[in-house]
């Protein structure tokens, strides 16, 4: 009778619950696995994230003198967690049979920073493009006629917007041509927005200044919020544009002017926040259009970043996110970071207890002090074809007896940063260079002097760079640029590779011939791949801020100011065990920390 009841009703049910409607990259996902057990089973929880693109196109080919129309598919896909953890990361794994009853297993998982946000193209333009995250609960059910219980909970994740909020403006002046041929005068359009970042439901204040010096009426002015999606599949690139919402305002009669604010509320379906992934890029523009009958329209496109909706975050008390640690370092003269000392063995057994475990749940606390002089984590992400990585992890293993049984293993990655050593002080440099047209003909001299408020910074900080330019040549300095560059040196098989990567840059006004300028230039440090400065036996990573004076047809005047990039600020999170956990007096799990630096070059 029990067999028939189990066959009909199953051995139990499972549910996955999370604590918030959506998350930002870097947030901690907290939730619970609810299991109703009617017979002995085992359960697991996984977290996964993926990006996928697909579309088809018709093409015609000739076979034996016959034309045939066939479909060709373009696809791409990947898992975001593949670089750091397996595609499915096991949050916890209860490796014993559960007696009948109801169970709640709390869990938490910190999302890696830099993840793209959720997106669904909804088949726009015939293209399926989606970025999605999910948490999956699974119950392993023994028995020939029993199916495993599974429950998938989709999670909404939004990308963190980079940059800072600032006003946005643009202008255009255009000759009005009737039927695209006969000039009717000119019209100028100038638009200024109160900021360049908005959230769904916001109302941008768009101040429009229209000077209609033509003989044609501007019938109306329209504002369009347009979403641009760039997808890549099987080596082909598609650009999809969708109008999300539109607002219409009064026009301007011929030979008249108007200057007034226009409120434009951002509403509509398909308004996913801006994001950037490997195969999908989502961006937005507000297009301002002056509609003129029988003439080309006067248009302006203002790019904006669309952020996530506002959410009040409840305090989190349970967390098992990968922690970050600072390795104690010893100062070394002449270096912005400490020197490296002898590293520990590849594997260190923290404890090892040789006895068998009875069925139940166990927690074995442990501690391990990081040796001084360790380098910080780093991943070159195959820049310039070189795979270079410094990583740390702690590994737990349980030996399982039996011919057909596999040992239980779990590996937890750790983020470790090297401690910067030295004195924070201003940094300065200067240069006087002869300006030579086509590298030959002297045009005078240009002197460049730069002073920074300090020589150590953290991600997101804004160095104040005071620049003094004396342009005593006959050539204009077109523009001045500040560039943050990362310099990586890798050693393998007796050979050294040097790689330089531009992380972020900013452009400022130039200096005309015979002119001079002396002013501060704020330069915010943002961008991907901003690992803190570090050095190991096989790798070194350091940064410079390059000041460049761009002179047309002449060599640039450049300064290179070395800086040390430190670790971000960390607020510790307390970890508490799940309810109902049994503690053991005699641990039986091997916890193995592992640290290594790996370098290989793809030639």
N, C-alpha and C positions, 0 to 999 in steps of 0.2 A: 504493500500500500504506500509506504514512504517513497519507493522507487517511482510509482505512478504520479504521486504528488509532485516530486522533484522534476520529473519529465515534463509535466504540464505547466507548473508555476515557476520553474527555474530554482536556482539555489540562492538568489538574492537580487537586490537592486542597488544601483549606485548613482550618486549625484555629485557634481562639482560646482562649488560656489566660490565666487571671488568678492572682494570687499568694496570695489569701486566700479563705476560704469566705464571708465577709461583710465589709461595710464600714460605718462610721459616716459620717453627713453631715460633710463637711469632710475625710475621708480621701483619700489618693491611691491610685487604682486603678493598679496596675502589672501588666503582662502581656506576652504575646508573640503575634504572628501567625505561624503556621507555614505556609509555602507550599511545596508540592511541584510544581514546574513541569515539564511534559512538552513544552510549546511556548511561544512568546513570549506573555506576558500582562501585564496591569497590575493593581495591587491597591490597596485602600483599607481604612481602619478607621474605624468610627463609634461614638459612644456616644449612647444614647437613654434617656429615662425618660418614663413616661406613667401617667396615672391615668384609669380608666374605670369607669362605673357604668351598669347597665341592668337593668330589670325590666319585667314586663308585668302588667296588671290587666284583668280582664273587666268589662265594663259593658254594660248593656242599653239599647237605644234603639228607638223605635217608628218604623217606616217604612211608610207606607200602611196604617196600622192593624195592622201586624204587628210583634211584638217580636223583636228580633235581639240576640244576644250577640256582641260583638266584643271584640277585644283592643286595648288601647292601650299603647304602649311609652313608657317614661320612660328617657331616656339623658342622660349627660353624659361629658365627657372632656377632657383637656388634656395638654400636654407640659410638664414642669417646667422644662426648659432654655430655654423660649421667651423668657423675659424677659432672659436673659443671652447665650445663644448660639442658633443655629438648632436646630430639633428634632433633627436629626442633625448632631452636631459632628464634623468630620473631624479625627481625631487625627494622621494623617499620610497622605500621598497620593504613592505612587511613580508618577511620570508618565513612565515609560519602560518599554519592553518588557523582560521578564526572559528571559534565555536558560534553557534547560532546566537543572534543578538543584533543590536544597533550600535554602530561605531562612528565616531567623528575624528578624522585625522587632520589637524591644522597643518598648513604648509605655507611657505613664503619663498619667493624667488626674485632676486633683483635683476631687472632688465639691464642688459649692457648699454652703455652710453653710445650715442651716435646711430641708434637704430632708425630706419625710416618709419614713417607713420603709416597707418592703415589706409588702404585705398581700394576702390572698386570702380572700374571704368563702365560697368553696366552695359557692355556691348556697344558703346558709342563708336561709330565708324566701323562697325563689324569686328572690333578688336576686343578680346577678353584679356584684361589686365587687372591683376589683383595683388595686394599685399595684405596678408592676414596673419594673425597670431591666435594661438589656441592653447588651452590646458586640457589634457586628456587623463581621465581616470580609467583604470583597467583592473578588472577582477579576474584572476585566472581560476577557472572552474574545472576540477577534475571530473572525468567521466566521459564515456564514449558518446552519449546522447546529449551532453550539456554544452552549451555555447558559452564562451567567455563573455562577461558583462563589460560593456564599454560605454563611456559617456564623454563627449567632447564639448567643451565650453569655449566659445570664441571670446577673445579679449580685444578690446579696442585700445590701440597704442598710437600716440601722436608723437611726431618728431619735435625736438626742442629747436625753436627758431634761433638762428645765430644773427649777430649784428645788434644794432641799437636803433631805437625809435627816433626818427628825425622827419622833418617836413620834406615833401617831395614836390618838385615843380618842373615844368617844361614849357616851351613855346615854339610856335611855327608861324612863318609868314609865307603865303602862297598866292600866286597869280590865279585869279578865277578865269577859267576858259570855257566859254559857251560851246557845248558839243565837243569839248576837249581841244578846240582849235582857236576860237576867237577870244582874245583877252578882253575882260570886262572890268579890270581893276584888280586891286589886291585886298586880301582879308588876313588879319593876324589873329591868332588864338594863343592865349597864355593861360595856363592852368596851374594852380597851386593847391596841394592837399595838406591837411594839418599833420599827417604822419604817414609812414610807409608800411606799417604793420597793423592789421585789423583782425578781429575775431568775427565768427558768424553772428549776424544780428546787429553788428556795429553800423553806425551811420557816418561815413566819411563826409567831411565838410570840404567840398570842392569849390574853390573860388575861381570863377571864370572871368576873364577879361577879353572881350571880343571887339575888335576894331574892323568894321565892315566898310572898306573904302572902295567897294565895287558897285556896279549898277545892278547887281542881282541880290534878291532877298535871301537871307538865311531862314529857311522855313521853320526849322526847329533845331534844338541842340539835344543830343542823346548821350547818355552815359551807359556803357555796357560793362558788366563784369564778365570777363572771358577766362575760361580755364584752358591752359595749354598743357597737353600731356604728350610727352615724348617717350615712345616705347621702342625697344630693340629686340628683335627675334631672329635667330638664325643668321646673324650678320646684317640684317636689313633694319633700317630705321624708319619709323612712322611718326608723323607729327599730327596730333588730333586737337582740334579747337572746338570748344563748346561754349555757347553763351549761357551763363547762369541766370542773370537777371538784367533788366533794362529799365531805365527811367527817361522820360521825355520832358524837356523844358522849352519855354518859348524861344523863338528865334530872334533875329535882329534884322530890321529892314535895311535896304540899300542905303549907304552913306551914313549909317548910324553906328553907335557904340553902346556897349553895356558892360558893367562890371558889378558882379554880385555873387554871393555864395549859393551853391546848389547842394542841398542834402541828398545823399544817395545811399539808401539802406541796402545792405548786403543780405539778400534772402534768396531762397531757391534750393532746389534739389541738386545733388552732385557737388556740394560745396565741401569737399574734403580739404583739410589743412594742407598747406604746401609741404612737399617732401621730396627727397632725392634718394633713389636706390640705384642698384646696379643696372636694371633694365627698365625702370620706370622713373620719370621725373614729372612732377606736378607743380606748375607755377601759375600765377594769375596776373592779369593786367586790367586796369580800368581804362577803357577806350572812350575818349571824348570826341564826338563827331558832330560837325556842323553840316547839316543837310541843305544843299543848294540845288534847286531844280535844274536838270539838264546840264549840270556841271559836276566835275569831280568834287567829292566831299573834302573838307578840311578836317584832318584827324590828328589826334595825339594819343600815344600809348604810355601810360604811367604804370610801371611794374610795382606790385605790392606783394607782401608776404601775408598769407592767411594763416592765423594761428588757431589753437584749439579753443573750445568754449571754456568758460570759467567753471571751476569746480572747487568746492570746499573739501579739503582732504582731512579725513579723520585720522587721529594719531594711531600709529602702528606700534604694537607691543611685541609681536612675534615676528622674527626675521631670521632667515638663514642665508642671507646674501653673501657672496664672496667678499671677505673683508680685505681692507687695504692696510699694509704695514709699512712703517719706515724702518729701513735697516740702519742701525747705529753705525756711523761712519767716523773715521779719524781724519782730521784735517791734514792736507798736504800742501806745502808751499808752492804757489804758482798755479794751482788748479782751483776752478770754481766748485769742484765736488771732491769728495774724499778719494783717496787711493784705494785700490782693490787689494785685499789680503787673501790668504789662502782660503779657498772655498771648502765646504764640508764634503763628505763623501757623497756619491751620486744618490745613495739611498741610506737613510738612517731609520732604524726601527725604534719608534718611541716606546712601545710596549708590545709584549708578545706573551700571551697566557695560553698554555697548552692544556685546555680541558674542553669537554663537549658542552654545548649549550642545550638546555631544555627549551621547549617551545615557549615563546614570550617575546616581549619587546625590551631592548637593552640600550642604554646610553653609557658610553665610556668617555668621560672627560679626559683631556690631555692638554699639555702645554709644551711649547718648544720655543726657545729663544733664538731669534735669527742672529747668525754670527755678524760681527762688525765687518764693514768693508764690502758688503754685497752690492753688486750693480742693480739698477732698477729694471723693471720690466720694459720690454721694447718689442715691436713687431714692424719690420720694414715693409710688410704687405707686398712683397715681390716688386718693389720699386726698382726700376732699371734692370729687371730680370734677376734680382738677387733676393733669395729668401734668407732673412736674418732675424733671429728671434731670441729673446731672453724671457724665460717663463719659470714660474714656481707653481708647485702643486703639493697637496697632501693626499695620500692614497690610503684607503682602508680596504682590507681584504679579509674574507672569512673562508677558511678551508672547509670544503664540503666533501665528506666521504661518499664513496659510491662510484661504480663504474660509469654510470650514465649521468652523473651530477657534475655541474660546473661550479667552480669556486665563485663566490660572490665578491665583487669588487666595486669600489666607488672612488672616483677621483675628483677632488675639489681644487679648482685653480685659485691661486692667490695673486693679488696685485701688490707688488713690492716696489717702493720708490727709494732711490738713493737720497740720503740727506745732503743737501747743499752745504758746503762749508766755505768760510771766508767772510769778508766784511762787505756789507752793502755800502756802495759808494757811487758817486756820480761817475759817468764815463764820457770822455771827450776825445775828439780827433779833428784834424784839419788837413787841408790839401790845397796847394796852388798849382794850377795846371795851365799850360799854354793851349789855347783852343786853335786847332788846325783844321781848316776846310779840306775835305777829302784826305785827312791824315797828313797833309803836306804843307798847305799854305797857312802861315801864321795869321790869326785874326785877333790877337791880344791874349789876355789871361783871364782866368776865372778862379776865384778862391772860394772854398767851401769849408765851413766849420760847423760841427754838430756836437751838441752837449745833451746827454740823457740824464734824467734825475737820479737813476740808479742803474746797477748792472745785473740785478737779479729780479725776475718777474715770475708770476704764476699765470696759468691759462685764464683768459678773459680780462687781464689787466690792461691798462691803457698807458703805455710809456709817454712821457712828455718830452719830446725831442725839440730842443731849441736849435733852429737852423739859421746860420748867418751866411748869405750868399752875396759876394761882390763880383758882379759881372762886368769886367773891364775890357770885354771883347766887343767886336762888331756883330756878333751872332746872338740871337735870342735864345735863352733857356726856355724851351717850349713848355716843359712840365717838370716838376720835381716829384720823385717817387720814394716811398719808404717800403721796403720789402723785408719780410721775415723769412729767412732761409734756414732749412735744416741740413746739417752736414753729417753724413754717416760714413764711417770708415769700417770696412769689414775685412777680416783676414781668414784665408782658408788655403790649405795646401801650399803654404809658402808665398802666396800671392795676396796683394792688397788691392781692394776696390774702394774708390771714393765716389760717393753719391751725394748730389745736392738737389734738394726739393724746395720749391717755392710754396710756403704755407699760406701766406696772406700778403696783401699789398694795399697801399692807399696812394692816391695821386693828389698833388697840391698844385697851386698856381705857380707858373714859371716866373722868370725875371727877364725883362727886356734888355737889349744891348745897352751897355753903359749904365744900367740900373743896379740897385742893391735892395736887399730885403733882410730883415732880422725879426723872426717871429717864432713862437712855439707851434709845433705840429703834433696834435694828439694822434696816436697810432694804436688802435685796439688790436690785441693779439687774439685772433680767432681763427678757426679752421680745423680741418681734420689732421690726424697724424701728429698732433702736438704732444709727443711723449716728453716727459721731463728729461733734462740732460743726464747722461750716464756714461760709464765706461767700464768695460770688462776686458778679459784677455783677448776676445775675438771681435768685439764691437766697441765703437765709441760714437756717441751722439751729442752734438753741440749745435748752437744756434748763433746766427749773426743778424743784426738789423742793418741792411744796406741802404744808404742814402744815395740816390742817383739823380743827377742833373742831366736831363735829356736835351741835347743840342743837335738840331738837324744837320745831317751831312758831316758831322764831326764826332770824334770819340767822346763818350759820356764822361762826366766828372763824377767819380764814385768814392764813397767812404764805406768801410766795413767795421761796424761796432760789435764786438763779441758780447753776448749776454748768456747768462745761465737761466734756464727755465726750470722752475720748481714744481712740486706736486700740488694738486688742488687741495683745498681745505676739506677735512673729513670730520663729520660728526658721528661718534660711535653709536651703534644700535645694539641694544641689549637683546640677547637671545634667550628664550625660555622654552623648555621642552614641552611637547604635546601633552595634553591631559591624559592621565592614566598610564604614564610611562613607568616601567619597572627598572630600577637601578641595580646594577650588579656590583658586588664587592670584589669580584675577580674578573678583570677584563680578558676577553679572548679574541680581540680583533687586532690585526697588524695595521698601525697607522704609519705611513711612510711618506715623509716629505721628500720632494724631488725638485732639484733646481738644475738647470742646464742652459747653456747658450748654444744654439745651432746655427750654422751658416752654410748655405749652399748657393751656387750660382748657376742659373739656367743659361747655357751658351747655345 
